Amino acid sequence: MKHIVIDLEMNPINKYDEARDICKDEIIEIGAVMLDEHLHEIASFRTYVKPEYNEIIESRITALTGITTEMVQNAPCFREALRMFTHWCLACGDDITVYAWSENDYMQISKEMALKNYHAESVEARILSEPWSDFQHEFDTGLGFDRQLSLKMALDMAGLEFNGRAHDALDDARNTAELLQVFRDEVRFNKTLRIIKETMEPTPCTNTLGDLFDFSMVECA
């Protein structure tokens, strides 16, 4: 079994374009790491993606991701980039589980496939036909949180420093993979996250009503 951890970066589609009825953003970077059965990294993948509905990377996206218009001008289009990614995954020749931090990445892929008429090859069904494992949900649920935590906050709770640049697709994927390894390792989980889990778990109320009052000073008639 191989484990793929993926992360995407996006750029908004022009707000006046009808394409926004299907998809509000376009992928401009795909980053992923492949892990072995022990959740150790054995390979990595990264490609920038040339947007088709808004060729200019917005300044706020550049500030967030470091990706500029020039960096994606000669990059593969979505169709080519997605096929590169799926074939990279399938080249391992093993069963695959794909993880992302939140369900949004799979939803983005699905919407963009519909927008750009991406016809998946039959072998790609192993990767594209079913939603990916939502590790953010698994982490939040496992620790008893009702709200969604950011990756940075989750790493802090696990005693991990973020390595690299936030909102760099490959760096985000690597940090998510590191958190996954801690979360699934009983020893490391007990060392860093167990106390948080126990704090979040409700304590059963075992007191009776009588336990709440001191009747020792009450005289019997």
C-alpha positions as CSV (number, residue, x, y, z in Angstrom):
1,M,0.0,0.0,0.0
2,K,1.2,3.5,-0.9
3,H,-0.1,6.7,0.5
4,I,-0.3,9.9,-1.6
5,V,-0.6,13.3,0.2
6,I,-1.6,16.1,-2.2
7,D,-2.0,19.8,-2.0
8,L,-3.3,22.4,-4.6
9,E,-2.8,26.1,-5.0
10,M,-5.4,28.1,-7.0
11,N,-6.0,31.4,-8.8
12,P,-9.5,32.9,-9.1
13,I,-11.3,32.9,-12.5
14,N,-12.3,36.3,-13.7
15,K,-15.5,37.3,-11.9
16,Y,-17.3,38.2,-15.1
17,D,-16.6,34.8,-16.8
18,E,-19.5,32.3,-17.1
19,A,-17.0,29.6,-16.2
20,R,-17.5,30.7,-12.5
21,D,-20.9,29.0,-12.6
22,I,-19.0,25.7,-12.5
23,C,-15.7,26.6,-10.9
24,K,-14.6,29.8,-9.2
25,D,-10.8,29.0,-9.2
26,E,-8.2,27.3,-11.4
27,I,-5.4,25.1,-10.1
28,I,-2.0,26.7,-10.6
29,E,0.2,24.2,-8.7
30,I,0.0,20.6,-7.7
31,G,2.3,19.2,-5.1
32,A,2.3,15.7,-3.6
33,V,4.4,13.2,-1.7
34,M,4.3,9.4,-1.9
35,L,4.6,7.5,1.4
36,D,5.4,3.8,1.9
37,E,3.4,1.5,4.3
38,H,5.3,3.1,7.3
39,L,4.3,6.6,6.1
40,H,7.9,7.5,5.1
41,E,8.4,9.7,2.0
42,I,9.7,7.8,-1.0
43,A,8.9,10.2,-3.9
44,S,7.6,13.6,-4.6
45,F,5.7,15.4,-7.4
46,R,5.3,19.1,-8.3
47,T,4.1,20.9,-11.3
48,Y,2.9,24.4,-12.0
49,V,-0.3,24.6,-14.0
50,K,-1.1,27.2,-16.7
51,P,-4.6,28.7,-16.0
52,E,-6.9,29.0,-19.0
53,Y,-9.6,31.4,-17.8
54,N,-7.4,34.0,-16.1
55,E,-3.9,34.0,-17.3
56,I,-2.8,36.7,-14.8
57,I,-2.0,35.5,-11.4
58,E,-3.6,38.0,-9.0
59,S,-1.2,39.9,-6.8
60,R,-2.8,38.6,-3.5
61,I,-2.2,35.0,-4.8
62,T,1.4,35.8,-5.6
63,A,1.8,37.2,-2.1
64,L,0.3,34.1,-0.6
65,T,1.9,31.4,-2.8
66,G,5.0,33.0,-4.4
67,I,3.6,32.0,-7.8
68,T,3.8,34.7,-10.5
69,T,2.3,35.0,-13.9
70,E,5.7,34.3,-15.5
71,M,6.1,31.0,-13.5
72,V,3.0,29.5,-15.1
73,Q,3.2,30.9,-18.6
74,N,4.9,27.8,-20.0
75,A,3.5,25.3,-17.6
76,P,1.3,22.4,-18.7
77,C,-2.4,23.1,-18.9
78,F,-4.8,21.4,-16.4
79,R,-5.4,18.4,-18.6
80,E,-1.8,17.7,-19.0
81,A,-0.9,18.4,-15.4
82,L,-3.6,16.2,-14.0
83,R,-2.6,13.3,-16.2
84,M,1.0,13.7,-15.2
85,F,-0.1,13.5,-11.5
86,T,-2.3,10.4,-11.9
87,H,0.3,8.6,-14.0
88,W,3.0,9.4,-11.3
89,C,0.7,7.9,-8.7
90,L,-0.1,4.8,-10.7
91,A,3.6,4.2,-11.6
92,C,4.1,2.8,-8.1
93,G,2.2,-0.3,-9.1
94,D,0.5,-0.7,-5.7
95,D,-2.8,0.0,-4.0
96,I,-3.1,3.7,-3.3
97,T,-4.8,5.9,-0.7
98,V,-4.9,9.6,-1.4
99,Y,-5.1,12.2,1.4
100,A,-5.7,15.9,1.4
101,W,-6.0,18.5,4.1
102,S,-9.8,19.0,3.8
103,E,-12.2,17.9,1.2
104,N,-11.8,21.1,-0.9
105,D,-8.9,19.8,-3.0
106,Y,-10.9,16.8,-4.3
107,M,-13.9,19.1,-5.0
108,Q,-11.7,21.5,-6.9
109,I,-10.3,18.7,-9.1
110,S,-13.8,17.4,-9.8
111,K,-15.2,20.9,-10.7
112,E,-12.3,21.7,-12.9
113,M,-12.5,18.3,-14.7
114,A,-16.1,19.2,-15.5
115,L,-15.3,22.7,-16.6
116,K,-12.5,21.6,-18.9
117,N,-14.0,18.4,-20.1
118,Y,-11.4,16.1,-18.7
119,H,-12.0,12.5,-19.7
120,A,-10.3,10.3,-17.2
121,E,-8.7,7.1,-18.5
122,S,-10.1,3.9,-17.0
123,V,-7.0,3.3,-14.9
124,E,-7.3,6.8,-13.4
125,A,-10.6,5.8,-11.7
126,R,-8.5,4.5,-8.7
127,I,-7.5,8.1,-8.0
128,L,-10.3,10.3,-9.4
129,S,-13.6,8.4,-9.1
130,E,-13.9,8.5,-5.3
131,P,-13.3,11.4,-2.8
132,W,-9.9,11.4,-1.2
133,S,-9.4,10.8,2.5
134,D,-10.1,14.1,4.3
135,F,-7.3,14.2,6.9
136,Q,-8.4,17.5,8.3
137,H,-11.7,15.9,9.3
138,E,-10.0,12.8,10.6
139,F,-7.7,14.9,12.8
140,D,-10.4,17.2,14.1
141,T,-12.7,14.3,14.8
142,G,-10.0,12.2,16.4
143,L,-9.2,15.0,18.9
144,G,-12.8,16.0,19.5
145,F,-12.8,19.4,17.7
146,D,-16.1,20.6,16.2
147,R,-14.4,23.2,14.0
148,Q,-11.9,22.9,11.3
149,L,-8.3,23.5,12.3
150,S,-5.7,25.0,10.0
151,L,-2.7,22.9,9.1
152,K,-0.4,25.3,11.0
153,M,-2.5,25.0,14.1
154,A,-2.6,21.2,13.9
155,L,1.1,21.1,13.5
156,D,1.6,23.3,16.5
157,M,-0.5,20.9,18.6
158,A,1.6,18.0,17.5
159,G,4.8,19.8,18.4
160,L,5.9,20.1,14.8
161,E,7.4,23.2,13.1
162,F,6.2,24.0,9.6
163,N,9.1,23.3,7.2
164,G,9.3,25.3,4.1
165,R,6.9,27.9,2.8
166,A,3.2,27.9,3.7
167,H,1.0,27.7,0.6
168,D,3.7,26.1,-1.4
169,A,1.9,23.0,-2.7
170,L,4.8,20.6,-2.2
171,D,5.8,22.0,1.2
172,D,2.1,21.9,2.4
173,A,1.9,18.2,1.3
174,R,5.1,17.3,3.1
175,N,4.0,19.0,6.3
176,T,0.6,17.3,6.1
177,A,2.4,13.9,5.6
178,E,4.5,14.6,8.7
179,L,1.4,15.3,10.7
180,L,-0.2,12.1,9.4
181,Q,2.8,10.1,10.5
182,V,2.5,11.5,14.1
183,F,-1.3,11.0,14.1
184,R,-1.0,7.3,13.1
185,D,2.0,6.5,15.3
186,E,0.8,5.5,18.8
187,V,4.0,6.4,20.5
188,R,4.3,9.8,18.9
189,F,0.6,10.4,19.3
190,N,0.7,9.7,23.1
191,K,3.7,11.9,23.4
192,T,2.2,15.0,21.7
193,L,-1.5,14.7,21.2
194,R,-2.9,12.4,23.8
195,I,-3.3,15.1,26.4
196,I,-5.3,17.3,24.0
197,K,-7.5,14.3,23.1
198,E,-8.1,13.6,26.8
199,T,-8.9,17.2,27.5
200,M,-11.5,17.3,24.8
201,E,-13.2,14.2,26.0
202,P,-16.2,14.9,28.4
203,T,-15.8,13.6,31.9
204,P,-18.7,11.4,33.0
205,C,-20.7,12.9,35.8
206,T,-20.8,10.3,38.6
207,N,-22.0,12.5,41.5
208,T,-25.4,12.0,42.9
209,L,-27.5,14.9,44.1
210,G,-26.6,14.0,47.7
211,D,-22.9,14.2,46.9
212,L,-23.4,17.9,46.1
213,F,-24.5,18.9,49.7
214,D,-23.0,18.4,53.1
215,F,-25.7,17.1,55.5
216,S,-23.4,16.3,58.4
217,M,-24.4,19.4,60.3
218,V,-28.2,18.7,60.0
219,E,-29.8,17.5,63.2
220,C,-32.5,14.9,63.0
221,A,-35.7,15.8,64.8
